[in-house]
Amino acid sequence: MSIGAVLEQLRGDFPDVTISKIRFLESEGLVTPARTASGYRRFSVADCERLRFVLTAQRDHYLPLKVIKEQLESIDAGGSAVATLHPPRALSIAPGLVSPEAFRTGREVRVTRADLCERVGVEDAFVTQLIRAGLIVPGSSGFFDEDAVTVATTVRDMAGFGLEVRHLRAFRAAADREAGLVAQIASPVARGRDAGARDRAEEIVRELAALSVTLHSCLVKGAVRDSLDG
């Protein structure tokens, strides 16, 4: 099959898959299609099922590519067919793994300032405080996204415990530092010349972001436990 034919085979179950994504998975060594004399890719049925395995592992089991590759290598070594995946083991400290899919950019949602106030149940002055603290940022057209709604709702609930918006600027600063670390790793990958460079960089961003949230959760939990014990 050509890469276009493979795309059509997969799109029924994976609507978001693209040719760039398939090329990216190839560049990572997860699938190795044959090449014609003129250099065109030719995928076998086994290659297609291998891609289906990878995409299922990412979507349903939130496994990083490194783990998926290890599983495929294990399958290859044993000469067996694609095995049934098992859910990832939960972390012993954190309540569970954070899905990299949570960091995938979805359909753009435009929320007006008035809608934001109504949905969260806060006054306009509260939204102003959030903006000044850098906790939410309106787009160039003045609209907010769904993440802004979640942030505003979370800060509202934290305010119920006596925390003021100004106390939460540290969270913004910490998030910016973590994002900067992720960018240092992903940016050089995105500038690569291969066709899947951009997809590869986005994959790295999602996986590192998920890991950073889990790490942050563990560290905060440990620090709170120590403060209570002290």
Summary of the structure (lengths in Angstrom):
residues: 230
radius of gyration: 21.8
end to end distance: 64.1
largest distance: 70.1
contacts: 607
relative contact order: 0.11
helix: 62%
strand: 3%
